[in-house]
Structure formats: C-alpha cells, structure tokens
C-alpha cells in the first residue's frame, strides 16, 4: 500500500512539474516567427497569417512577447498558450528591473502599462513615450526600499515613478529634461546610492538610455537625496556636488559600464566548451559542433555551421542555448540540462531542420 501511494504521489508530482514548465516555445525560420509545442508538433507556422514577426522572452520562459506586422505586441502565456495582453512594447526599455521583479513597458491607447510575468497588469496614470532601461546597470544602483524608474513624457521632460506606490509619479519635483545618479564613495567599500541630479539636457548631456560616459558641465542642476528631498543647486560637477553631501561622491555618468554577461555569445578559441557531462561544443575548422559526448561525440545537428549563445535567466547566466543556423537564419533553443524544455532536443519542428 505504501508503494502504491508513493507511486501515485510521484506521478502527481511529475504532472504538476510538467504544468509549471513551458508547453509552447517560439522559433524562427526564414526570418519569420513560429510557435511549437515542446513535444515537437507545430502550433503556429512561421509568419502565421503574415502576422508574427519578432519575439521577446518575459520572465524565465513564463511568457513570450510576439511582435506583429500590425505594429502591436501580443503577450502569450508559455504554459497555457493563451493571449494575455496586447499593446505596444517599449523596446528601448526592454527588461525593467524593480526589486525582485522584471517588468515590461507597454503603450496602450491612452496610457502606459507595466507587465510582469505572473502578476496583474499595472496601469499608469498617463501614456509615456519611453521608460529608461536599467537592465544593464550596476546592482548597487537599485535601492532596497525606494524603487524609482524614469519615465519620459511626450514633452521631453521626465516623471519619476515610485515602485512602492504602484508606480505613481512623485509629486513636487520641477520639470527636468535629464538626470544622473549620485553615489557616495567610502574607503574600502562599494559606492552606495546617495541621490540624484536633475536638470536641463544642456546641463546633463546624454542620449536616451545612456548611463555612463557623460561629460560634466558648469550648468546648474538640482540635487536631491535618495528620498527625493532637495538639498541644493550647483554646477553638474563632482567636486561641487560633493560639498553638498559633505563626503566623496561619484556621478554614475563618470563610471564605467558593468561587463556584459547576459546572453553571452559563445566563441570557440579552439577550445572544447563543456556544457555538462552529456553535451559539449567541439571546435572544427571555422565552426563549433554540438555533440553528445556520451554517444561517442555524435553531432546533434549535423555538419552545417551554427552560431551559439547562452540564454540567461534570473538564476543562471548560462541556462540554455539559443542556436542560429548560419545558412537559413533559423533560430531555436537547445536545453542541455532540461530545465525548461525537453533535454537535448532542438526546439524547432523537424520539417524546418533543413541542414546537413
């Protein structure tokens, strides 16, 4: 009886685990996006009704954002295959990190919305042109308590949205066209966020999305602490701002950008790249060959040339592969550990695997 109970409990666990995993996965063939069941069966053919174009991942394969030729974006649940939401995604913003969540900014008919996988859509009070990206920022740019994001309005000025207050715009601030972050520097410890500089675009000269490599200027800016309380107005220079804080500071615009480690392109350098105990990438002439090392290094995809990159998730910067067939331009996933998709199976229907 104990064995029977354990056996059915095991089957129940497997069923629940399967439901938590994606049941649908996008791929590309001849520049068009299609969708397949993870079992290998085709769900929507590439360019379905001339509609599907590009796509983006939302969360750790929890949903997909599919761009259409009608210049709209469909959010599709990766487990149920249902359409969750339709709008225009802000591709300049991309993934927006707020605390432990990742949001995406969409423009609707009359307002903006923020969407995170598995959460209710947050409708904002107005329509914003763009929201500043932060996915490539240093980790110490995020606050533990107050979570602010920077939303560009149609008139070229910004609102600061407070993540603790359902992204309501902070009130009482002057109109400003540009901004920078201010870090307190402490001997022997990493810099900590101390405040913000707000001003005209002639004072803080930066392009949209630019975080680093910003030149100082002699034009005055408004200085605020991390609680957005004004503490003074001085030229946009580190030495002048430091006097307001009575400590050493560094402007984010004067920092170097963090190294790019997400979705790393894989280059051979004539070395074997071990993915796990079963799969490796072996250099051969001018290409890398994906092989099963437990089957005498049998090629998985054949002998054509492929390009490889890691796909990063919230828990693993090298979670699985995205593969591009150089000749046809096909894109598909290969999960060498079987975390999200069936282990060791190219996630593209067999009829589109047109390679040697």
C-alpha positions as CSV (number, residue, x, y, z in Angstrom):
1,X,0.0,0.0,0.0
2,X,2.9,2.4,0.8
3,X,4.4,1.6,-2.6
4,X,1.1,2.4,-4.4
5,X,0.7,5.7,-2.5
6,X,4.3,6.7,-3.3
7,X,3.9,5.7,-6.9
8,X,0.8,7.9,-7.4
9,X,2.3,10.7,-5.4
10,X,5.3,10.6,-7.8
11,X,3.0,10.7,-10.9
12,X,1.2,13.6,-9.4
13,X,4.4,15.4,-8.8
14,X,5.6,14.8,-12.4
15,X,2.3,16.1,-13.7
16,X,2.5,19.3,-11.6
17,X,6.1,19.8,-12.6
18,X,5.2,19.5,-16.3
19,X,2.4,22.1,-15.9
20,X,4.9,24.6,-14.4
21,X,7.2,24.2,-17.4
22,X,6.6,26.0,-20.7
23,X,4.4,23.9,-23.1
24,X,5.0,26.3,-26.0
25,X,8.2,27.7,-27.5
26,X,8.8,30.1,-30.3
27,X,11.3,29.6,-33.1
28,X,12.3,31.4,-36.3
29,X,12.5,30.1,-39.9
30,X,13.4,32.3,-42.9
31,X,13.0,35.4,-40.7
32,X,9.5,34.5,-39.6
33,X,8.4,33.6,-36.0
34,X,6.5,30.3,-35.4
35,X,5.4,28.5,-32.3
36,X,5.6,24.9,-31.5
37,X,4.5,22.5,-28.7
38,X,7.5,21.3,-26.7
39,X,6.6,17.8,-27.9
40,X,7.8,18.9,-31.3
41,X,4.4,19.4,-33.0
42,X,3.9,22.7,-34.8
43,X,1.3,25.1,-33.2
44,X,1.6,28.2,-35.4
45,X,3.6,28.1,-38.6
46,X,6.3,30.7,-39.2
47,X,4.7,34.1,-40.1
48,X,1.3,32.8,-39.1
49,X,-1.1,34.6,-41.4
50,X,1.7,37.1,-42.1
51,X,1.3,38.2,-38.5
52,X,4.1,37.0,-36.3
53,X,7.5,38.8,-36.7
54,X,9.9,39.1,-33.8
55,X,9.5,37.9,-30.2
56,X,10.9,38.6,-26.7
57,X,11.1,36.5,-23.6
58,X,9.3,37.6,-20.5
59,X,10.4,36.2,-17.2
60,X,12.2,32.8,-17.2
61,X,10.2,31.4,-20.1
62,X,6.9,32.2,-18.4
63,X,5.5,34.1,-21.3
64,X,6.5,35.4,-24.8
65,X,6.0,38.9,-26.3
66,X,5.4,38.5,-30.0
67,X,5.6,41.5,-32.3
68,X,3.2,41.5,-35.2
69,X,3.2,43.2,-38.7
70,X,0.3,45.4,-37.4
71,X,2.9,47.0,-35.1
72,X,1.4,45.6,-31.9
73,X,2.7,43.1,-29.4
74,X,0.9,40.0,-28.1
75,X,1.8,38.6,-24.7
76,X,1.4,34.8,-24.7
77,X,1.4,32.5,-21.7
78,X,4.1,29.9,-22.3
79,X,2.2,27.2,-20.3
80,X,-1.4,27.6,-21.4
81,X,-0.8,29.2,-24.8
82,X,-3.4,31.9,-24.1
83,X,-3.1,35.5,-25.2
84,X,-2.8,37.6,-22.0
85,X,-2.4,41.1,-23.2
86,X,-2.0,43.3,-26.4
87,X,-0.2,46.6,-26.7
88,X,2.9,48.3,-28.0
89,X,6.0,47.2,-26.1
90,X,8.7,49.8,-25.4
91,X,11.7,48.0,-26.9
92,X,14.1,50.8,-25.8
93,X,13.2,50.0,-22.2
94,X,13.3,46.2,-22.6
95,X,13.5,44.4,-19.2
96,X,12.9,46.8,-16.3
97,X,14.3,45.6,-13.0
98,X,12.3,46.7,-9.9
99,X,13.2,44.8,-6.8
100,X,12.9,41.1,-7.5
101,X,10.6,41.6,-10.4
102,X,11.1,42.3,-14.1
103,X,8.6,44.5,-15.9
104,X,7.9,45.5,-19.5
105,X,6.5,48.8,-20.5
106,X,3.6,48.9,-23.0
107,X,1.9,51.8,-24.5
108,X,-1.9,51.5,-24.8
109,X,-4.4,53.8,-26.5
110,X,-4.5,56.4,-23.7
111,X,-2.0,55.3,-21.1
112,X,1.0,53.2,-20.3
113,X,1.1,49.8,-18.5
114,X,3.7,47.7,-16.8
115,X,3.6,44.0,-17.1
116,X,5.5,41.3,-15.1
117,X,5.0,37.6,-15.7
118,X,2.5,36.1,-13.3
119,X,1.4,39.5,-12.0
120,X,-1.6,41.7,-12.6
121,X,-1.1,44.4,-15.2
122,X,-0.3,47.8,-13.6
123,X,-2.0,50.7,-15.5
124,X,-0.1,54.0,-15.2
125,X,-1.8,57.4,-14.9
126,X,-0.7,58.6,-18.4
127,X,1.0,57.5,-21.6
128,X,4.8,57.7,-21.5
129,X,6.9,58.0,-24.6
130,X,9.6,55.7,-23.2
131,X,10.9,54.4,-19.9
132,X,14.6,54.5,-19.2
133,X,16.2,51.0,-19.3
134,X,18.1,49.7,-16.3
135,X,18.8,46.0,-17.1
136,X,22.5,46.8,-17.7
137,X,23.0,48.8,-14.6
138,X,25.3,48.0,-11.7
139,X,23.5,46.2,-8.9
140,X,24.1,49.0,-6.4
141,X,22.0,51.4,-8.4
142,X,18.9,49.7,-7.0
143,X,17.6,50.7,-3.6
144,X,16.3,48.2,-1.1
145,X,13.3,50.4,-0.1
146,X,12.5,53.1,-2.6
147,X,12.4,51.8,-6.2
148,X,12.3,54.6,-8.8
149,X,12.0,54.4,-12.5
150,X,12.4,57.3,-15.0
151,X,9.6,57.8,-17.5
152,X,10.0,60.2,-20.5
153,X,6.9,62.2,-21.3
154,X,5.7,63.5,-24.7
155,X,7.0,67.0,-24.0
156,X,10.6,65.7,-23.4
157,X,10.6,66.0,-19.6
158,X,10.6,63.2,-17.1
159,X,8.4,61.8,-14.3
160,X,9.9,59.7,-11.6
161,X,7.7,56.7,-10.8
162,X,7.7,55.2,-7.3
163,X,7.7,51.4,-7.4
164,X,6.4,51.3,-3.7
165,X,3.3,53.3,-4.7
166,X,2.1,51.3,-7.7
167,X,4.4,53.4,-9.9
168,X,2.6,56.7,-9.2
169,X,4.6,59.8,-10.3
170,X,6.4,61.6,-7.5
171,X,4.9,65.0,-6.9
172,X,6.6,68.3,-6.1
173,X,9.5,67.9,-8.4
174,X,10.5,70.6,-11.0
175,X,10.3,69.8,-14.7
176,X,13.6,68.3,-15.8
177,X,14.9,67.0,-19.2
178,X,17.9,65.0,-18.0
179,X,19.2,63.3,-14.9
180,X,22.1,61.4,-13.3
181,X,22.6,59.2,-10.2
182,X,25.0,60.2,-7.4
183,X,27.0,57.7,-5.4
184,X,28.7,58.1,-2.0
185,X,32.2,56.8,-2.1
186,X,33.6,55.1,1.0
187,X,37.1,53.9,1.5
188,X,37.3,50.1,1.1
189,X,33.6,49.6,0.4
190,X,31.5,49.7,-2.8
191,X,29.8,53.0,-3.7
192,X,26.3,53.5,-2.4
193,X,23.5,55.4,-4.0
194,X,23.2,58.8,-2.3
195,X,21.0,60.9,-4.5
196,X,20.1,62.3,-7.9
197,X,20.9,65.3,-10.2
198,X,18.1,66.7,-12.2
199,X,18.4,69.4,-14.8
200,X,18.2,70.6,-18.4
201,X,19.6,68.4,-21.3
202,X,22.2,71.2,-21.8
203,X,23.5,70.6,-18.3
204,X,23.5,66.8,-18.3
205,X,24.3,65.9,-21.9
206,X,23.2,62.4,-22.6
207,X,21.2,60.4,-25.1
208,X,18.1,58.4,-24.0
209,X,19.2,55.3,-22.2
210,X,22.8,56.5,-21.7
211,X,24.0,55.8,-18.2
212,X,27.8,56.1,-18.4
213,X,30.4,58.2,-20.3
214,X,28.6,61.5,-19.6
215,X,30.7,64.7,-19.5
216,X,30.5,67.2,-16.7
217,X,29.3,70.8,-17.2
218,X,29.2,74.2,-15.5
219,X,25.4,74.5,-15.9
220,X,23.5,74.3,-12.6
221,X,21.5,71.2,-11.7
222,X,19.1,70.4,-8.8
223,X,20.5,67.9,-6.3
224,X,18.2,65.6,-4.3
225,X,18.8,62.9,-1.7
226,X,17.6,59.3,-2.1
227,X,14.3,60.3,-0.6
228,X,13.9,63.0,-3.3
229,X,14.3,65.8,-0.8
230,X,16.1,68.8,-2.4
231,X,19.5,69.6,-0.8
232,X,20.8,72.3,-3.2
233,X,21.6,73.6,-6.7
234,X,25.2,73.5,-8.0
235,X,27.0,73.0,-11.3
236,X,27.0,69.5,-12.7
237,X,30.5,68.7,-11.4
238,X,31.6,66.0,-8.9
239,X,33.6,68.4,-6.7
240,X,30.7,70.9,-6.3
241,X,28.1,68.2,-5.6
242,X,30.5,66.5,-3.1
243,X,30.4,69.7,-1.0
244,X,26.6,69.4,-0.6
245,X,26.9,65.8,0.6
246,X,30.0,66.6,2.8
247,X,31.6,63.5,1.5
248,X,33.3,62.0,-1.5
249,X,30.8,61.2,-4.4
250,X,30.9,59.9,-7.9
251,X,28.4,60.5,-10.7
252,X,27.1,57.5,-12.4
253,X,27.8,59.2,-15.7
254,X,31.5,59.2,-14.8
255,X,31.6,55.5,-14.1
256,X,32.5,52.7,-16.5
257,X,29.7,50.4,-17.6
258,X,29.4,46.9,-16.0
259,X,30.6,44.0,-18.0
260,X,28.0,42.4,-20.3
261,X,27.4,38.8,-19.0
262,X,23.8,38.2,-20.1
263,X,23.1,36.1,-23.2
264,X,26.8,35.7,-23.9
265,X,27.8,34.8,-27.5
266,X,29.9,31.6,-27.5
267,X,33.3,31.7,-29.3
268,X,35.4,28.7,-29.6
269,X,39.0,30.0,-29.4
270,X,39.9,26.4,-30.5
271,X,38.8,25.0,-27.1
272,X,36.2,22.5,-26.2
273,X,33.3,24.1,-24.4
274,X,31.7,21.6,-21.9
275,X,28.0,22.3,-21.4
276,X,27.5,19.4,-18.9
277,X,28.5,15.7,-18.7
278,X,26.5,14.9,-21.8
279,X,26.8,17.8,-24.2
280,X,29.7,19.8,-25.5
281,X,30.7,22.2,-28.3
282,X,33.8,21.0,-30.2
283,X,35.8,23.3,-32.5
284,X,36.1,22.0,-36.0
285,X,37.7,24.2,-38.7
286,X,35.8,27.5,-38.6
287,X,32.8,26.3,-36.6
288,X,31.6,24.8,-33.4
289,X,29.9,21.4,-33.5
290,X,27.3,20.4,-30.8
291,X,27.9,16.8,-29.8
292,X,26.7,14.2,-27.3
293,X,29.8,13.1,-25.5
294,X,28.0,10.0,-24.1
295,X,27.4,8.8,-27.6
296,X,31.0,9.0,-29.0
297,X,30.7,12.7,-29.7
298,X,27.8,12.2,-32.1
299,X,26.8,15.5,-33.7
300,X,23.3,16.7,-32.6
301,X,22.7,19.0,-35.5
302,X,24.8,17.7,-38.4
303,X,27.8,19.3,-40.1
304,X,26.5,22.7,-41.1
305,X,27.7,25.9,-39.5
306,X,25.8,27.2,-36.5
307,X,26.2,30.2,-34.1
308,X,25.6,29.7,-30.4
309,X,24.8,31.9,-27.5
310,X,23.8,31.3,-23.9
311,X,20.4,32.4,-22.8
312,X,20.4,33.9,-19.3
313,X,17.7,33.5,-16.7
314,X,17.2,35.1,-13.3
315,X,19.1,32.1,-11.7
316,X,21.6,31.1,-14.3
317,X,23.5,33.3,-16.8
318,X,24.2,30.1,-18.9
319,X,20.9,28.3,-18.5
320,X,20.5,27.0,-22.1
321,X,21.5,27.7,-25.7
322,X,19.9,29.7,-28.5
323,X,21.2,28.4,-31.8
324,X,21.2,30.1,-35.2
325,X,21.7,28.1,-38.4
326,X,24.0,30.3,-40.5
327,X,22.6,29.4,-43.9
328,X,18.8,29.6,-43.3
329,X,18.9,32.0,-40.4
330,X,16.7,29.7,-38.3
331,X,16.7,30.4,-34.5
332,X,15.8,27.8,-31.9
333,X,16.5,26.8,-28.3
334,X,18.5,23.8,-27.0
335,X,18.1,23.0,-23.3
336,X,21.2,20.9,-22.5
337,X,20.0,20.4,-18.8
338,X,16.3,20.0,-19.5
339,X,15.3,22.8,-17.1
340,X,12.7,24.5,-19.3
341,X,12.4,22.2,-22.4
342,X,13.0,18.5,-23.1
343,X,16.6,17.8,-22.6
344,X,18.9,17.6,-25.6
345,X,16.1,18.3,-28.2
346,X,16.4,21.1,-30.8
347,X,13.2,23.3,-30.2
348,X,12.2,23.6,-33.9
349,X,9.8,21.3,-35.7
350,X,11.6,18.6,-37.7
351,X,10.4,19.8,-41.1
352,X,12.3,23.1,-40.5
353,X,15.6,21.4,-39.6
354,X,16.9,21.9,-43.1
355,X,20.6,21.4,-42.6
356,X,23.2,18.7,-43.5
